[in-house]
């Protein structure tokens, strides 16, 4: 029995998400086709000019906007940011430093601290459990 490999493909929206770009800003030929795993790997390894421009200037998808502002995606929504933003718009928001952005950054910092505390606590519990296991042997 012979096995042949089928080419793994994905929708343009999935590929855009993996590339970290806003789908609606990509070229029409990218949006209208399918992207194979090999094509995605090639785009990541040697991005064409349109991809480099999008990554640098935007418009950026919400996860990228949230990351660049140091807030969560939900924090963006609470702040009224629902559209893709360009790098210039993100920098302008940072310069304005509105109250909602300061509040959401503080919330995000608290979330990170709590996550680190929980991770540390779990590591201590695992170490104690491993120590208890060692003493029984």
C-alpha positions in Angstrom: 0.0 0.0 0.0 1.4 3.4 -1.0 0.9 6.4 1.2 0.9 9.8 -0.3 1.1 13.0 1.7 -1.6 15.5 1.3 -0.5 19.1 1.5 -1.7 20.6 4.7 -3.5 23.9 4.0 -5.1 26.6 6.1 -7.6 29.4 5.6 -6.0 32.9 5.0 -7.5 34.0 8.4 -5.5 31.3 10.2 -2.3 32.1 8.3 -2.7 35.8 9.0 -3.2 35.0 12.7 0.0 32.8 12.7 1.9 35.6 10.9 0.6 38.3 13.4 -1.0 40.5 10.7 -4.4 42.0 10.1 -6.1 39.9 7.4 -8.0 42.7 5.8 -4.7 44.5 5.2 -3.1 41.6 3.3 -2.9 41.5 -0.5 -6.0 40.2 -2.3 -4.2 37.1 -3.6 -3.4 36.1 0.1 -6.9 36.7 1.3 -8.6 34.8 -1.6 -6.5 31.6 -1.6 -5.4 29.0 0.8 -2.0 28.8 2.4 -0.1 25.6 2.6 2.2 24.8 5.6 5.2 25.2 3.3 4.0 28.6 2.1 3.5 29.7 5.7 7.0 28.5 6.6 8.4 30.4 3.6 6.6 33.6 4.6 7.9 33.3 8.1 11.5 32.5 7.0 11.8 35.1 4.3 8.9 37.6 4.6 8.0 39.5 1.4 8.0 43.3 1.5 4.2 43.5 2.0 4.5 41.3 5.2 7.5 43.3 6.5 5.5 46.6 6.0 2.4 45.2 7.7 4.4 44.0 10.7 6.2 47.3 11.0 3.4 49.8 10.2 0.1 48.0 10.6 -2.7 48.0 10.8 -2.2 45.5 13.5 -4.7 42.9 14.8 -6.1 43.3 18.3 -3.7 40.8 19.9 -0.7 42.7 18.6 -2.2 46.1 19.6 -2.9 44.8 23.1 0.6 43.4 23.4 2.2 46.7 22.2 0.1 48.7 24.7 0.8 46.2 27.5 -2.9 45.4 28.1 -5.2 42.5 27.5 -7.6 42.2 24.5 -10.5 42.6 26.9 -8.8 45.7 28.3 -8.7 47.1 24.7 -12.4 46.5 24.4 -13.1 48.1 27.8 -11.1 51.1 26.6 -13.2 51.4 23.4 -10.5 50.1 21.0 -12.3 47.7 18.7 -10.6 48.3 15.4 -7.1 47.4 14.1 -4.6 50.2 14.8 -1.5 51.3 12.9 1.9 51.6 14.7 1.4 55.4 14.5 -2.0 55.2 16.2 -0.5 52.9 18.9 2.3 55.3 19.6 -0.1 58.3 19.7 -2.2 56.4 22.3 0.9 55.7 24.4 1.8 59.4 24.2 -1.7 60.4 25.3 -1.7 57.9 28.1 -5.4 58.0 28.8 -6.8 56.9 32.1 -8.3 53.7 30.8 -4.8 52.7 29.4 -3.1 53.4 32.8 -5.9 51.4 34.6 -5.6 48.4 32.1 -1.8 48.3 32.3 -2.1 48.2 36.1 -4.6 45.4 35.9 -2.4 43.5 33.5 0.6 43.9 35.9 -1.5 42.6 38.7 -2.6 39.6 36.6 1.1 38.8 35.8 2.1 39.1 39.4 -0.7 36.7 40.5 0.2 34.2 37.7 3.9 34.3 38.8 2.8 33.8 42.5 0.7 30.8 41.6 3.5 29.3 39.4 5.9 29.7 42.3 3.5 28.1 44.7 2.9 25.2 42.5 6.7 24.7 42.0 7.2 24.7 45.8 4.4 22.2 46.2 5.9 20.0 43.5 9.3 20.2 45.2 7.8 19.3 48.6 6.0 16.4 47.0 9.2 15.2 45.3 11.0 15.5 48.6 8.4 13.5 50.4 8.6 10.8 47.7 12.4 10.7 48.1 12.2 10.3 51.9 9.8 7.3 51.6 12.2 5.4 49.4 
